[in-house]
């Protein structure tokens, strides 16, 4: 595959290039949830209700070309992305996979540089598809008059 894997968060201006192609990329496809409705004197009927979220699990080993240089900048960007509310865009090679939220991120330090900072790190990310829906929640204004364009009430 040509290209590189990348996590992008435009509002935070973080473009995180994964150093090489990830060693593990697992995808859990979304499936339909089904509820059974009881019917009198008949068999229950299965009714599809909603879809589960699409998930990606990505694992890679992070190291600098020098092998002894620290990789603290990449780790700091990962920490900032995992704490933010903003979704990230996942790009694998030239394909955009969509918008995701980092559900869990774990780092395992394998080697340290001479400065005491991590130089080789195993990274494991779990990404869950971000919802595009924005729901406004709040008080509903009560209308006391009949409103414009409504007919008069007859008794």
C-alpha positions as CSV (number, residue, x, y, z in Angstrom):
1,X,0.0,0.0,0.0
2,X,1.3,3.4,-0.9
3,X,1.1,6.3,1.5
4,X,1.1,6.6,5.2
5,X,-1.4,6.2,8.0
6,X,-2.4,9.4,9.6
7,X,-4.7,10.7,12.4
8,X,-5.9,14.3,11.7
9,X,-7.7,16.7,14.1
10,X,-8.2,19.9,12.2
11,X,-9.7,22.0,15.0
12,X,-6.6,21.2,17.2
13,X,-4.2,21.5,14.2
14,X,-2.7,18.1,15.0
15,X,-1.7,15.9,12.0
16,X,-0.2,12.8,13.5
17,X,1.7,10.7,11.0
18,X,2.1,7.1,12.1
19,X,5.8,6.4,11.6
20,X,5.4,3.3,9.5
21,X,2.5,1.3,8.4
22,X,0.6,0.0,11.6
23,X,1.5,-3.6,12.5
24,X,-2.1,-4.4,13.6
25,X,-5.3,-3.0,12.0
26,X,-8.5,-4.6,13.1
27,X,-11.9,-3.4,12.2
28,X,-15.2,-4.3,13.8
29,X,-18.1,-3.8,11.3
30,X,-21.4,-2.3,12.4
31,X,-24.3,-4.6,12.7
32,X,-28.0,-4.2,13.2
33,X,-29.5,-4.4,16.7
34,X,-32.8,-6.4,16.7
35,X,-35.7,-6.2,19.2
36,X,-38.4,-8.9,19.5
37,X,-42.0,-7.7,19.7
38,X,-44.5,-9.9,21.4
39,X,-47.7,-10.6,19.6
40,X,-50.9,-12.1,21.0
41,X,-51.4,-15.7,19.8
42,X,-48.5,-15.4,17.4
43,X,-44.7,-15.9,17.3
44,X,-42.7,-12.8,18.3
45,X,-41.5,-10.7,15.4
46,X,-37.9,-9.4,15.1
47,X,-37.7,-5.7,14.3
48,X,-34.3,-4.1,13.4
49,X,-33.8,-1.0,15.5
50,X,-30.3,0.6,15.2
51,X,-26.7,0.1,14.1
52,X,-23.8,-0.5,16.4
53,X,-20.8,1.7,16.0
54,X,-17.9,0.9,13.6
55,X,-14.6,0.3,15.5
56,X,-10.9,0.3,14.6
57,X,-8.1,-1.1,16.7
58,X,-4.7,0.0,15.6
59,X,-1.3,-1.1,17.0
60,X,2.1,0.1,16.0
61,X,5.7,0.5,17.3
62,X,6.8,4.1,17.6
63,X,10.5,4.7,17.2
64,X,12.7,7.4,15.7
65,X,15.0,6.6,12.7
66,X,17.9,7.2,15.1
67,X,16.5,4.5,17.6
68,X,18.0,6.5,20.5
69,X,16.2,9.8,19.9
70,X,13.2,10.5,22.1
71,X,9.7,10.3,20.6
72,X,8.1,12.7,23.2
73,X,6.4,14.9,20.6
74,X,4.4,12.1,19.1
75,X,3.4,10.9,22.6
76,X,2.3,14.5,23.6
77,X,0.2,14.8,20.5
78,X,-1.5,11.4,21.2
79,X,-2.2,12.5,24.8
80,X,-3.8,15.7,23.6
81,X,-5.9,13.9,21.0
82,X,-7.1,11.3,23.6
83,X,-8.2,14.1,26.0
84,X,-10.0,16.3,23.5
85,X,-13.7,16.2,22.7
86,X,-12.9,16.7,19.0
87,X,-13.1,13.7,16.6
88,X,-10.1,12.6,14.6
89,X,-10.1,11.7,10.9
90,X,-8.4,8.3,10.1
91,X,-6.5,8.1,6.9
92,X,-5.1,4.7,5.7
93,X,-2.9,5.3,2.7
94,X,-5.0,7.4,0.3
95,X,-8.3,6.4,1.8
96,X,-10.3,8.4,4.3
97,X,-12.0,5.9,6.7
98,X,-14.1,8.5,8.5
99,X,-14.4,10.5,11.7
100,X,-13.6,8.6,14.9
101,X,-13.2,9.3,18.6
102,X,-10.3,7.7,20.5
103,X,-12.0,5.4,23.0
104,X,-8.8,4.0,24.6
105,X,-5.1,4.5,24.0
106,X,-2.3,2.7,25.7
107,X,1.5,3.1,25.5
108,X,4.1,0.6,26.5
109,X,7.6,2.0,26.8
110,X,10.2,-0.5,25.5
111,X,13.4,1.6,25.5
112,X,14.6,4.9,26.9
113,X,17.0,7.4,25.3
114,X,20.1,8.7,27.1
115,X,18.0,11.7,28.2
116,X,15.6,9.5,30.1
117,X,12.7,10.0,27.7
118,X,11.0,7.1,25.8
119,X,12.7,6.2,22.5
120,X,10.8,3.0,21.5
121,X,7.1,2.7,22.4
122,X,4.3,0.2,21.5
123,X,1.1,2.1,20.9
124,X,-2.4,0.6,20.9
125,X,-5.5,2.7,19.9
126,X,-9.2,1.9,19.8
127,X,-11.2,4.2,17.7
128,X,-15.0,4.4,17.7
129,X,-17.0,6.0,14.8
130,X,-18.1,9.5,15.8
131,X,-21.7,10.5,15.5
132,X,-22.6,13.3,13.1
133,X,-25.8,14.1,14.9
134,X,-26.0,17.3,16.9
135,X,-29.0,17.4,19.2
136,X,-30.1,20.6,20.8
137,X,-31.3,19.9,24.3
138,X,-33.0,22.5,26.4
139,X,-36.2,24.1,27.5
140,X,-39.1,24.2,25.1
141,X,-40.8,27.6,24.9
142,X,-44.5,27.5,25.7
143,X,-46.8,29.3,23.2
144,X,-49.7,30.9,25.0
145,X,-51.5,32.4,22.0
146,X,-52.9,30.5,19.1
147,X,-49.9,31.4,16.9
148,X,-49.7,32.8,13.4
149,X,-51.6,31.1,10.6
150,X,-53.6,28.8,12.9
151,X,-57.4,28.8,12.7
152,X,-59.5,30.1,15.6
153,X,-60.6,27.5,18.1
154,X,-64.3,26.8,18.0
155,X,-66.2,25.5,21.0
